[in-house]
Amino acid sequence: MSQAPLLAAKRLVVKIGSALLVDLEGQVRMHWLATLAADVAALRQHGIEVILVSSGSIAVGQTLLGLPKRRLYLEEKQAAAAAGQIRLANVYATAMAAHGIAVAQILLTLEDTEARRRHLNARATINQLLKLGALPVVNENDTIATTEIRIGDNDRLAARVGVMINADTLVLLSDIDGLYTADPRLDPAAKHIPEVVRLTPEIVAMGGKALPGLSSGGMETKLLAGRMAAEGGCRMAIANGRQMHALAHLAEGGKATWFAAATEPMTARKRWIKAALDPRGRLHLDRGAVAALSRGKSLLPAGVTATEGTFRRGDLLLLLGPDGAEVGHGLSAYGNDEAERILGRQSKEIEEILGYRGREELIHRDDLVLSGN
């Protein structure tokens, strides 16, 4: 890897743990956040798109609501998250405003990154915010959780968000500067591992349980996040975020553990589409559409001659050529009722036909895999 792989990023997801953002009294570390905001602004000036995944809402809300400093019941955590999230949104907006950066809050659950229609909606929103120059700040939607909330899940949520939006780099800011052969807080002979090319069982075994404190994720969830990121074509770093200007330090080649990506982001995404889903319907294409797809174009309604099956937006569809041969498959931007109404028509006619301005493509090229690829 290069000396400063962070600066090679094009789209970067940064996960911020509770123990970094919130002190033991439940107060936001405003000075630390100010230096993080300056680092984010500098990275954006470098041409890097940045998305933050932040923990901390429960820790902040626990203090705001005067909840006892003990392990909270589920309904107490939900209440704390509801109160704390408003505070976090405000402090992020204030910190970034000093650099002229607009902040947008996105609350997700792990399920939002897995269910296809919700996945597509979340991805489209984040992509649009990035196009508009805003800084997306993602947090797990703890207020509606129906099972026990684990703060460490944000490590995995960050990895899933990174794969979902085709990020090439994920940074987990933690209270430790990377992976060691053993927990250095317990074993002074533990050795730092600067790079992991592949997550072998031996590497995974090095992840221990979290020590007591605000964050309960520990190295174990970070290694799980590393596997998710790598399989999705996103390299990952575990770096110490406690120091001021933690991202700037990492950009200068600071100490961290870098996990190599297994594949390129787009290749990984299309491989996932090809292998993970079952077709819910079929689209029959004309020769012009088949030729356009072979040149890397999206599938437009004008090239579709017929539809089969009942499907909704985000469902996987099988694509067939004029001779009935399989051409490929992809994720539909429309349900079957809408698709039938616009097939064979020009994209500029979609708004008039459907009564709203939808996607120009029936299947975008990013959501399409050709047979044999």
C-alpha positions as YAML, in Angstrom:
chain: A
units: angstrom
residues:
- id: 1
  name: MET
  ca: [0.00, 0.00, 0.00]
- id: 2
  name: SER
  ca: [0.99, 3.62, -0.39]
- id: 3
  name: GLN
  ca: [2.46, 5.57, 2.48]
- id: 4
  name: ALA
  ca: [-0.80, 7.49, 2.99]
- id: 5
  name: PRO
  ca: [-3.60, 5.31, 1.57]
- id: 6
  name: LEU
  ca: [-6.29, 7.60, 3.01]
- id: 7
  name: LEU
  ca: [-5.46, 10.28, 0.45]
- id: 8
  name: ALA
  ca: [-6.01, 7.76, -2.34]
- id: 9
  name: ALA
  ca: [-9.67, 7.44, -1.35]
- id: 10
  name: LYS
  ca: [-12.42, 8.73, -3.60]
- id: 11
  name: ARG
  ca: [-15.38, 7.94, -1.37]
- id: 12
  name: LEU
  ca: [-14.66, 7.59, 2.34]
- id: 13
  name: VAL
  ca: [-16.82, 6.36, 5.23]
- id: 14
  name: VAL
  ca: [-15.61, 7.30, 8.73]
- id: 15
  name: LYS
  ca: [-17.10, 5.59, 11.77]
- id: 16
  name: ILE
  ca: [-16.88, 7.50, 15.05]
- id: 17
  name: GLY
  ca: [-17.25, 5.57, 18.29]
- id: 18
  name: SER
  ca: [-19.09, 6.77, 21.38]
- id: 19
  name: ALA
  ca: [-15.95, 6.75, 23.50]
- id: 20
  name: LEU
  ca: [-14.36, 9.30, 21.16]
- id: 21
  name: LEU
  ca: [-17.29, 11.65, 20.75]
- id: 22
  name: VAL
  ca: [-18.72, 11.57, 24.28]
- id: 23
  name: ASP
  ca: [-16.87, 11.80, 27.59]
- id: 24
  name: LEU
  ca: [-17.65, 9.77, 30.70]
- id: 25
  name: GLU
  ca: [-20.06, 12.47, 31.90]
- id: 26
  name: GLY
  ca: [-22.14, 12.15, 28.76]
- id: 27
  name: GLN
  ca: [-20.96, 15.44, 27.27]
- id: 28
  name: VAL
  ca: [-19.86, 15.86, 23.65]
- id: 29
  name: ARG
  ca: [-16.13, 16.53, 23.30]
- id: 30
  name: MET
  ca: [-16.63, 19.72, 21.32]
- id: 31
  name: HIS
  ca: [-12.94, 20.58, 20.88]
- id: 32
  name: TRP
  ca: [-12.24, 17.11, 19.51]
- id: 33
  name: LEU
  ca: [-15.23, 17.38, 17.17]
- id: 34
  name: ALA
  ca: [-13.95, 20.74, 15.92]
- id: 35
  name: THR
  ca: [-10.67, 19.15, 14.85]
- id: 36
  name: LEU
  ca: [-12.54, 16.30, 13.16]
- id: 37
  name: ALA
  ca: [-14.62, 18.86, 11.25]
- id: 38
  name: ALA
  ca: [-11.44, 20.59, 10.09]
- id: 39
  name: ASP
  ca: [-10.04, 17.24, 8.91]
- id: 40
  name: VAL
  ca: [-13.25, 16.42, 7.03]
- id: 41
  name: ALA
  ca: [-13.16, 19.82, 5.35]
- id: 42
  name: ALA
  ca: [-9.54, 19.25, 4.30]
- id: 43
  name: LEU
  ca: [-10.33, 15.83, 2.85]
- id: 44
  name: ARG
  ca: [-13.23, 17.28, 0.89]
- id: 45
  name: GLN
  ca: [-10.90, 19.95, -0.46]
- id: 46
  name: HIS
  ca: [-8.69, 17.08, -1.58]
- id: 47
  name: GLY
  ca: [-11.59, 15.82, -3.69]
- id: 48
  name: ILE
  ca: [-12.65, 13.01, -1.35]
- id: 49
  name: GLU
  ca: [-16.36, 12.42, -0.69]
- id: 50
  name: VAL
  ca: [-16.91, 11.84, 3.04]
- id: 51
  name: ILE
  ca: [-19.72, 10.10, 4.93]
- id: 52
  name: LEU
  ca: [-19.75, 9.85, 8.73]
- id: 53
  name: VAL
  ca: [-21.29, 6.99, 10.71]
- id: 54
  name: SER
  ca: [-21.60, 8.18, 14.29]
- id: 55
  name: SER
  ca: [-22.36, 6.50, 17.58]
- id: 56
  name: GLY
  ca: [-23.14, 8.44, 20.72]
- id: 57
  name: SER
  ca: [-26.86, 9.17, 20.79]
- id: 58
  name: ILE
  ca: [-27.59, 6.85, 23.73]
- id: 59
  name: ALA
  ca: [-24.60, 8.07, 25.75]
- id: 60
  name: VAL
  ca: [-25.61, 11.71, 25.25]
- id: 61
  name: GLY
  ca: [-29.31, 11.10, 25.81]
- id: 62
  name: GLN
  ca: [-28.66, 9.16, 29.00]
- id: 63
  name: THR
  ca: [-27.23, 12.33, 30.55]
- id: 64
  name: LEU
  ca: [-29.82, 14.67, 29.02]
- id: 65
  name: LEU
  ca: [-32.69, 12.64, 30.48]
- id: 66
  name: GLY
  ca: [-31.00, 12.06, 33.84]
- id: 67
  name: LEU
  ca: [-31.03, 8.30, 33.44]
- id: 68
  name: PRO
  ca: [-28.93, 6.34, 35.95]
- id: 69
  name: LYS
  ca: [-25.37, 5.41, 35.05]
- id: 70
  name: ARG
  ca: [-26.03, 1.70, 34.75]
- id: 71
  name: ARG
  ca: [-26.93, -0.77, 32.03]
- id: 72
  name: LEU
  ca: [-30.16, 0.56, 30.56]
- id: 73
  name: TYR
  ca: [-33.29, -1.38, 29.72]
- id: 74
  name: LEU
  ca: [-34.30, -1.43, 26.05]
- id: 75
  name: GLU
  ca: [-37.04, 1.20, 26.43]
- id: 76
  name: GLU
  ca: [-34.60, 3.43, 28.34]
- id: 77
  name: LYS
  ca: [-32.06, 3.09, 25.53]
- id: 78
  name: GLN
  ca: [-34.72, 3.99, 22.98]
- id: 79
  name: ALA
  ca: [-35.69, 7.08, 24.96]
- id: 80
  name: ALA
  ca: [-32.05, 8.07, 25.41]
- id: 81
  name: ALA
  ca: [-31.40, 7.65, 21.69]
- id: 82
  name: ALA
  ca: [-34.41, 9.82, 20.82]
- id: 83
  name: ALA
  ca: [-33.17, 12.66, 23.02]
- id: 84
  name: GLY
  ca: [-29.49, 12.24, 22.26]
- id: 85
  name: GLN
  ca: [-29.91, 12.18, 18.50]
- id: 86
  name: ILE
  ca: [-31.22, 15.75, 18.46]
- id: 87
  name: ARG
  ca: [-28.20, 16.91, 20.44]
- id: 88
  name: LEU
  ca: [-25.78, 15.06, 18.15]
- id: 89
  name: ALA
  ca: [-27.38, 16.44, 15.01]
- id: 90
  name: ASN
  ca: [-27.03, 19.94, 16.43]
- id: 91
  name: VAL
  ca: [-23.36, 19.63, 17.40]
- id: 92
  name: TYR
  ca: [-22.41, 18.10, 14.04]
- id: 93
  name: ALA
  ca: [-24.24, 20.88, 12.20]
- id: 94
  name: THR
  ca: [-22.51, 23.52, 14.31]
- id: 95
  name: ALA
  ca: [-19.04, 22.01, 13.91]
- id: 96
  name: MET
  ca: [-19.34, 21.65, 10.13]
- id: 97
  name: ALA
  ca: [-20.96, 25.06, 9.65]
- id: 98
  name: ALA
  ca: [-17.62, 26.60, 10.64]
- id: 99
  name: HIS
  ca: [-16.33, 25.22, 7.31]
- id: 100
  name: GLY
  ca: [-19.40, 26.04, 5.26]
- id: 101
  name: ILE
  ca: [-20.53, 22.40, 5.14]
- id: 102
  name: ALA
  ca: [-24.21, 21.46, 5.34]
- id: 103
  name: VAL
  ca: [-24.97, 18.35, 7.41]
- id: 104
  name: ALA
  ca: [-27.75, 15.85, 6.69]
- id: 105
  name: GLN
  ca: [-28.83, 13.23, 9.20]
- id: 106
  name: ILE
  ca: [-29.73, 9.70, 8.06]
- id: 107
  name: LEU
  ca: [-31.06, 7.12, 10.52]
- id: 108
  name: LEU
  ca: [-30.69, 3.52, 9.37]
- id: 109
  name: THR
  ca: [-30.98, 0.02, 10.72]
- id: 110
  name: LEU
  ca: [-28.93, -2.92, 9.53]
- id: 111
  name: GLU
  ca: [-32.09, -4.16, 7.82]
- id: 112
  name: ASP
  ca: [-32.24, -0.95, 5.76]
- id: 113
  name: THR
  ca: [-28.96, -1.98, 4.14]
- id: 114
  name: GLU
  ca: [-30.16, -5.51, 3.40]
- id: 115
  name: ALA
  ca: [-33.78, -5.22, 2.17]
- id: 116
  name: ARG
  ca: [-33.42, -4.29, -1.48]
- id: 117
  name: ARG
  ca: [-36.01, -1.52, -1.78]
- id: 118
  name: ARG
  ca: [-34.88, 0.13, 1.45]
- id: 119
  name: HIS
  ca: [-31.27, -0.35, 0.37]
- id: 120
  name: LEU
  ca: [-31.93, 1.44, -2.92]
- id: 121
  name: ASN
  ca: [-33.75, 4.31, -1.21]
- id: 122
  name: ALA
  ca: [-30.96, 4.82, 1.32]
- id: 123
  name: ARG
  ca: [-28.26, 4.64, -1.35]
- id: 124
  name: ALA
  ca: [-30.08, 7.09, -3.61]
- id: 125
  name: THR
  ca: [-30.49, 9.56, -0.75]
- id: 126
  name: ILE
  ca: [-26.82, 9.42, 0.26]
- id: 127
  name: ASN
  ca: [-25.68, 9.75, -3.36]
- id: 128
  name: GLN
  ca: [-27.93, 12.76, -3.87]
- id: 129
  name: LEU
  ca: [-26.65, 14.44, -0.71]
- id: 130
  name: LEU
  ca: [-23.07, 13.94, -1.89]
- id: 131
  name: LYS
  ca: [-23.94, 15.46, -5.27]
- id: 132
  name: LEU
  ca: [-25.39, 18.47, -3.46]
- id: 133
  name: GLY
  ca: [-22.20, 18.90, -1.42]
- id: 134
  name: ALA
  ca: [-23.73, 17.92, 1.92]
- id: 135
  name: LEU
  ca: [-22.09, 15.76, 4.57]
- id: 136
  name: PRO
  ca: [-24.25, 12.70, 5.39]
- id: 137
  name: VAL
  ca: [-24.09, 11.71, 9.06]
- id: 138
  name: VAL
  ca: [-25.49, 8.21, 9.53]
- id: 139
  name: ASN
  ca: [-26.54, 6.67, 12.80]
- id: 140
  name: GLU
  ca: [-28.33, 3.48, 13.69]
- id: 141
  name: ASN
  ca: [-32.02, 4.14, 14.29]
- id: 142
  name: ASP
  ca: [-31.93, 3.01, 17.90]
- id: 143
  name: THR
  ca: [-35.27, 4.63, 18.76]
- id: 144
  name: ILE
  ca: [-37.25, 1.95, 16.88]
- id: 145
  name: ALA
  ca: [-35.12, -1.08, 17.68]
- id: 146
  name: THR
  ca: [-37.13, -4.14, 18.67]
- id: 147
  name: THR
  ca: [-34.17, -6.15, 19.92]
- id: 148
  name: GLU
  ca: [-31.34, -5.34, 22.29]
- id: 149
  name: ILE
  ca: [-29.29, -2.40, 21.00]
- id: 150
  name: ARG
  ca: [-25.56, -3.01, 20.71]
- id: 151
  name: ILE
  ca: [-23.50, 0.16, 20.19]
- id: 152
  name: GLY
  ca: [-20.77, -1.92, 18.52]
- id: 153
  name: ASP
  ca: [-23.17, -2.69, 15.68]
- id: 154
  name: ASN
  ca: [-22.21, 0.67, 14.18]
- id: 155
  name: ASP
  ca: [-18.90, -0.90, 13.13]
- id: 156
  name: ARG
  ca: [-20.83, -3.31, 10.94]
- id: 157
  name: LEU
  ca: [-23.35, -0.66, 9.95]
- id: 158
  name: ALA
  ca: [-20.47, 1.50, 8.70]
- id: 159
  name: ALA
  ca: [-19.13, -1.39, 6.63]
- id: 160
  name: ARG
  ca: [-22.55, -2.07, 5.15]
- id: 161
  name: VAL
  ca: [-23.03, 1.60, 4.33]
- id: 162
  name: GLY
  ca: [-19.62, 1.64, 2.65]
- id: 163
  name: VAL
  ca: [-20.48, -1.34, 0.46]
- id: 164
  name: MET
  ca: [-23.96, 0.02, -0.24]
- id: 165
  name: ILE
  ca: [-22.67, 3.30, -1.67]
- id: 166
  name: ASN
  ca: [-19.59, 1.84, -3.38]
- id: 167
  name: ALA
  ca: [-17.12, 3.51, -1.04]
- id: 168
  name: ASP
  ca: [-13.51, 2.48, -1.59]
- id: 169
  name: THR
  ca: [-12.28, 3.28, 1.93]
- id: 170
  name: LEU
  ca: [-13.66, 2.81, 5.45]
- id: 171
  name: VAL
  ca: [-11.98, 4.19, 8.57]
- id: 172
  name: LEU
  ca: [-13.01, 3.01, 12.03]
- id: 173
  name: LEU
  ca: [-11.84, 5.63, 14.52]
- id: 174
  name: SER
  ca: [-11.40, 3.85, 17.82]
- id: 175
  name: ASP
  ca: [-9.55, 4.07, 21.13]
- id: 176
  name: ILE
  ca: [-6.78, 1.85, 19.77]
- id: 177
  name: ASP
  ca: [-4.41, 2.37, 16.82]
- id: 178
  name: GLY
  ca: [-5.12, -0.91, 15.08]
- id: 179
  name: LEU
  ca: [-5.00, -4.66, 15.46]
- id: 180
  name: TYR
  ca: [-2.46, -6.29, 17.76]
- id: 181
  name: THR
  ca: [-1.46, -9.90, 18.27]
- id: 182
  name: ALA
  ca: [-3.14, -9.55, 21.69]
- id: 183
  name: ASP
  ca: [-4.87, -6.75, 23.61]
- id: 184
  name: PRO
  ca: [-2.01, -4.29, 24.33]
- id: 185
  name: ARG
  ca: [-3.87, -2.97, 27.36]
- id: 186
  name: LEU
  ca: [-3.55, -6.40, 28.92]
- id: 187
  name: ASP
  ca: [-0.40, -7.79, 27.29]
- id: 188
  name: PRO
  ca: [2.65, -5.48, 27.02]
- id: 189
  name: ALA
  ca: [4.29, -7.94, 24.60]
- id: 190
  name: ALA
  ca: [1.49, -7.54, 22.04]
- id: 191
  name: LYS
  ca: [2.72, -6.53, 18.57]
- id: 192
  name: HIS
  ca: [1.00, -4.11, 16.22]
- id: 193
  name: ILE
  ca: [-0.08, -5.44, 12.81]
- id: 194
  name: PRO
  ca: [0.15, -2.64, 10.19]
- id: 195
  name: GLU
  ca: [-1.52, -4.48, 7.30]
- id: 196
  name: VAL
  ca: [-3.91, -7.40, 6.86]
- id: 197
  name: VAL
  ca: [-4.09, -8.76, 3.33]
- id: 198
  name: ARG
  ca: [-6.61, -11.47, 4.18]
- id: 199
  name: LEU
  ca: [-8.70, -12.15, 7.27]
- id: 200
  name: THR
  ca: [-7.51, -15.63, 8.16]
- id: 201
  name: PRO
  ca: [-8.88, -17.57, 11.17]
- id: 202
  name: GLU
  ca: [-5.65, -16.71, 12.99]
- id: 203
  name: ILE
  ca: [-6.24, -12.99, 12.44]
- id: 204
  name: VAL
  ca: [-9.88, -13.24, 13.52]
- id: 205
  name: ALA
  ca: [-8.81, -15.04, 16.70]
- id: 206
  name: MET
  ca: [-6.83, -11.96, 17.71]
- id: 207
  name: GLY
  ca: [-10.04, -9.96, 18.20]
- id: 208
  name: GLY
  ca: [-10.94, -9.93, 21.88]
- id: 209
  name: LYS
  ca: [-13.96, -8.72, 23.82]
- id: 210
  name: ALA
  ca: [-14.45, -5.03, 24.58]
- id: 211
  name: LEU
  ca: [-13.30, -3.62, 27.87]
- id: 212
  name: PRO
  ca: [-15.89, -1.77, 30.01]
- id: 213
  name: GLY
  ca: [-16.75, 1.75, 28.88]
- id: 214
  name: LEU
  ca: [-19.04, 3.67, 26.57]
- id: 215
  name: SER
  ca: [-18.27, 1.54, 23.53]
- id: 216
  name: SER
  ca: [-19.15, -2.13, 23.57]
- id: 217
  name: GLY
  ca: [-18.06, -3.12, 20.08]
- id: 218
  name: GLY
  ca: [-14.46, -4.09, 20.68]
- id: 219
  name: MET
  ca: [-12.04, -5.53, 18.15]
- id: 220
  name: GLU
  ca: [-14.37, -8.42, 17.42]
- id: 221
  name: THR
  ca: [-16.98, -6.27, 15.65]
- id: 222
  name: LYS
  ca: [-14.25, -4.32, 13.88]
- id: 223
  name: LEU
  ca: [-12.88, -7.51, 12.35]
- id: 224
  name: LEU
  ca: [-16.40, -8.46, 11.27]
- id: 225
  name: ALA
  ca: [-16.67, -5.03, 9.67]
- id: 226
  name: GLY
  ca: [-13.30, -5.58, 8.00]
- id: 227
  name: ARG
  ca: [-14.53, -8.81, 6.43]
- id: 228
  name: MET
  ca: [-17.73, -7.14, 5.16]
- id: 229
  name: ALA
  ca: [-15.78, -4.22, 3.74]
- id: 230
  name: ALA
  ca: [-13.13, -6.38, 2.07]
- id: 231
  name: GLU
  ca: [-15.70, -8.65, 0.45]
- id: 232
  name: GLY
  ca: [-17.49, -5.56, -0.83]
- id: 233
  name: GLY
  ca: [-14.37, -4.06, -2.40]
- id: 234
  name: CYS
  ca: [-13.71, -1.50, 0.35]
- id: 235
  name: ARG
  ca: [-10.38, -1.30, 2.16]
- id: 236
  name: MET
  ca: [-10.57, -0.50, 5.87]
- id: 237
  name: ALA
  ca: [-8.39, 1.08, 8.53]
- id: 238
  name: ILE
  ca: [-8.61, 0.83, 12.30]
- id: 239
  name: ALA
  ca: [-7.01, 3.95, 13.72]
- id: 240
  name: ASN
  ca: [-6.73, 5.74, 17.07]
- id: 241
  name: GLY
  ca: [-9.22, 8.57, 17.11]
- id: 242
  name: ARG
  ca: [-8.50, 9.92, 20.59]
- id: 243
  name: GLN
  ca: [-5.89, 12.40, 19.43]
- id: 244
  name: MET
  ca: [-6.85, 15.73, 17.94]
- id: 245
  name: HIS
  ca: [-6.93, 15.81, 14.11]
- id: 246
  name: ALA
  ca: [-7.09, 12.01, 13.96]
- id: 247
  name: LEU
  ca: [-7.94, 11.92, 10.25]
- id: 248
  name: ALA
  ca: [-5.16, 14.34, 9.37]
- id: 249
  name: HIS
  ca: [-2.73, 12.15, 11.28]
- id: 250
  name: LEU
  ca: [-3.92, 9.09, 9.37]
- id: 251
  name: ALA
  ca: [-3.67, 10.98, 6.07]
- id: 252
  name: GLU
  ca: [-0.03, 11.69, 6.87]
- id: 253
  name: GLY
  ca: [0.67, 7.97, 7.21]
- id: 254
  name: GLY
  ca: [-0.07, 7.66, 10.92]
- id: 255
  name: LYS
  ca: [-0.09, 4.34, 12.72]
- id: 256
  name: ALA
  ca: [-3.08, 2.13, 11.91]
- id: 257
  name: THR
  ca: [-4.02, -1.30, 10.66]
- id: 258
  name: TRP
  ca: [-5.12, -1.35, 7.01]
- id: 259
  name: PHE
  ca: [-7.25, -4.20, 5.69]
- id: 260
  name: ALA
  ca: [-6.95, -4.78, 1.95]
- id: 261
  name: ALA
  ca: [-10.04, -4.94, -0.25]
- id: 262
  name: ALA
  ca: [-10.69, -8.25, -1.97]
- id: 263
  name: THR
  ca: [-12.09, -6.73, -5.15]
- id: 264
  name: GLU
  ca: [-12.95, -3.43, -6.79]
- id: 265
  name: PRO
  ca: [-16.19, -1.88, -5.40]
- id: 266
  name: MET
  ca: [-18.24, -2.09, -8.61]
- id: 267
  name: THR
  ca: [-17.10, -5.62, -9.37]
- id: 268
  name: ALA
  ca: [-18.03, -6.69, -5.85]
- id: 269
  name: ARG
  ca: [-21.45, -5.05, -6.03]
- id: 270
  name: LYS
  ca: [-22.31, -6.68, -9.35]
- id: 271
  name: ARG
  ca: [-21.03, -10.02, -8.13]
- id: 272
  name: TRP
  ca: [-23.32, -9.68, -5.12]
- id: 273
  name: ILE
  ca: [-26.30, -8.87, -7.34]
- id: 274
  name: LYS
  ca: [-25.56, -11.83, -9.59]
- id: 275
  name: ALA
  ca: [-25.16, -14.37, -6.80]
- id: 276
  name: ALA
  ca: [-27.46, -13.25, -3.98]
- id: 277
  name: LEU
  ca: [-30.92, -12.75, -5.44]
- id: 278
  name: ASP
  ca: [-33.63, -14.69, -7.30]
- id: 279
  name: PRO
  ca: [-35.44, -13.07, -10.27]
- id: 280
  name: ARG
  ca: [-38.99, -11.89, -9.51]
- id: 281
  name: GLY
  ca: [-39.89, -11.13, -13.13]
- id: 282
  name: ARG
  ca: [-38.68, -10.87, -16.71]
- id: 283
  name: LEU
  ca: [-38.11, -8.11, -19.24]
- id: 284
  name: HIS
  ca: [-38.01, -8.79, -22.98]
- id: 285
  name: LEU
  ca: [-35.64, -6.49, -24.87]
- id: 286
  name: ASP
  ca: [-35.30, -5.45, -28.49]
- id: 287
  name: ARG
  ca: [-32.01, -5.75, -30.40]
- id: 288
  name: GLY
  ca: [-31.13, -2.11, -29.88]
- id: 289
  name: ALA
  ca: [-31.40, -2.45, -26.11]
- id: 290
  name: VAL
  ca: [-29.25, -5.59, -26.11]
- id: 291
  name: ALA
  ca: [-26.60, -3.79, -28.14]
- id: 292
  name: ALA
  ca: [-26.71, -0.77, -25.79]
- id: 293
  name: LEU
  ca: [-26.26, -2.98, -22.72]
- id: 294
  name: SER
  ca: [-23.21, -4.61, -24.31]
- id: 295
  name: ARG
  ca: [-21.68, -1.12, -24.57]
- id: 296
  name: GLY
  ca: [-22.16, -0.53, -20.84]
- id: 297
  name: LYS
  ca: [-25.35, 1.52, -21.08]
- id: 298
  name: SER
  ca: [-28.37, 1.45, -18.76]
- id: 299
  name: LEU
  ca: [-31.63, -0.18, -19.78]
- id: 300
  name: LEU
  ca: [-34.15, 2.44, -20.90]
- id: 301
  name: PRO
  ca: [-37.91, 1.82, -21.18]
- id: 302
  name: ALA
  ca: [-37.72, 2.39, -24.95]
- id: 303
  name: GLY
  ca: [-35.81, -0.88, -25.39]
- id: 304
  name: VAL
  ca: [-38.28, -3.08, -23.51]
- id: 305
  name: THR
  ca: [-40.98, -4.90, -25.49]
- id: 306
  name: ALA
  ca: [-42.75, -6.86, -22.73]
- id: 307
  name: THR
  ca: [-42.73, -7.66, -19.02]
- id: 308
  name: GLU
  ca: [-43.54, -10.85, -17.09]
- id: 309
  name: GLY
  ca: [-44.29, -11.41, -13.43]
- id: 310
  name: THR
  ca: [-45.24, -9.31, -10.44]
- id: 311
  name: PHE
  ca: [-42.39, -7.26, -9.05]
- id: 312
  name: ARG
  ca: [-41.68, -4.09, -7.14]
- id: 313
  name: ARG
  ca: [-38.98, -1.46, -7.21]
- id: 314
  name: GLY
  ca: [-35.67, -3.02, -6.19]
- id: 315
  name: ASP
  ca: [-36.59, -6.57, -7.22]
- id: 316
  name: LEU
  ca: [-34.27, -8.62, -9.40]
- id: 317
  name: LEU
  ca: [-35.40, -9.13, -13.02]
- id: 318
  name: LEU
  ca: [-34.17, -11.51, -15.70]
- id: 319
  name: LEU
  ca: [-33.42, -9.84, -19.05]
- id: 320
  name: LEU
  ca: [-34.16, -11.71, -22.27]
- id: 321
  name: GLY
  ca: [-33.21, -10.84, -25.84]
- id: 322
  name: PRO
  ca: [-35.50, -10.96, -28.91]
- id: 323
  name: ASP
  ca: [-34.68, -14.67, -29.35]
- id: 324
  name: GLY
  ca: [-35.55, -15.49, -25.73]
- id: 325
  name: ALA
  ca: [-31.92, -16.01, -24.74]
- id: 326
  name: GLU
  ca: [-30.78, -14.72, -21.35]
- id: 327
  name: VAL
  ca: [-28.99, -11.38, -21.63]
- id: 328
  name: GLY
  ca: [-28.45, -10.60, -17.96]
- id: 329
  name: HIS
  ca: [-30.30, -9.45, -14.89]
- id: 330
  name: GLY
  ca: [-30.62, -6.35, -12.74]
- id: 331
  name: LEU
  ca: [-32.60, -4.45, -10.13]
- id: 332
  name: SER
  ca: [-35.71, -2.69, -11.38]
- id: 333
  name: ALA
  ca: [-36.30, 1.00, -10.72]
- id: 334
  name: TYR
  ca: [-40.06, 0.46, -11.12]
- id: 335
  name: GLY
  ca: [-42.78, -1.99, -10.15]
- id: 336
  name: ASN
  ca: [-44.39, -4.13, -12.84]
- id: 337
  name: ASP
  ca: [-47.51, -1.92, -13.16]
- id: 338
  name: GLU
  ca: [-45.39, 1.16, -13.82]
- id: 339
  name: ALA
  ca: [-42.94, -0.74, -16.05]
- id: 340
  name: GLU
  ca: [-45.79, -1.96, -18.26]
- id: 341
  name: ARG
  ca: [-47.06, 1.59, -18.70]
- id: 342
  name: ILE
  ca: [-43.72, 3.03, -19.80]
- id: 343
  name: LEU
  ca: [-42.22, 0.15, -21.80]
- id: 344
  name: GLY
  ca: [-41.35, 1.12, -25.35]
- id: 345
  name: ARG
  ca: [-41.63, 4.83, -24.47]
- id: 346
  name: GLN
  ca: [-38.98, 7.52, -24.35]
- id: 347
  name: SER
  ca: [-37.59, 8.50, -20.93]
- id: 348
  name: LYS
  ca: [-38.81, 12.08, -21.38]
- id: 349
  name: GLU
  ca: [-42.38, 10.75, -21.45]
- id: 350
  name: ILE
  ca: [-42.20, 9.05, -18.04]
- id: 351
  name: GLU
  ca: [-43.38, 12.03, -16.01]
- id: 352
  name: GLU
  ca: [-46.43, 12.58, -18.19]
- id: 353
  name: ILE
  ca: [-47.36, 8.87, -18.17]
- id: 354
  name: LEU
  ca: [-46.83, 8.15, -14.46]
- id: 355
  name: GLY
  ca: [-47.68, 11.57, -13.07]
- id: 356
  name: TYR
  ca: [-44.33, 12.02, -11.35]
- id: 357
  name: ARG
  ca: [-40.70, 12.37, -12.35]
- id: 358
  name: GLY
  ca: [-39.15, 8.93, -11.92]
- id: 359
  name: ARG
  ca: [-35.82, 7.44, -12.95]
- id: 360
  name: GLU
  ca: [-34.91, 7.75, -16.63]
- id: 361
  name: GLU
  ca: [-33.63, 4.17, -16.61]
- id: 362
  name: LEU
  ca: [-35.71, 1.09, -15.99]
- id: 363
  name: ILE
  ca: [-32.50, -0.56, -14.77]
- id: 364
  name: HIS
  ca: [-29.42, 1.55, -14.12]
- id: 365
  name: ARG
  ca: [-26.12, 0.14, -15.35]
- id: 366
  name: ASP
  ca: [-24.82, 0.07, -11.75]
- id: 367
  name: ASP
  ca: [-27.64, -2.35, -10.91]
- id: 368
  name: LEU
  ca: [-27.20, -4.58, -13.97]
- id: 369
  name: VAL
  ca: [-25.09, -7.66, -14.68]
- id: 370
  name: LEU
  ca: [-24.78, -9.19, -18.15]
- id: 371
  name: SER
  ca: [-24.73, -12.96, -18.52]
- id: 372
  name: GLY
  ca: [-21.24, -14.33, -18.83]
- id: 373
  name: ASN
  ca: [-19.68, -11.44, -16.89]
...
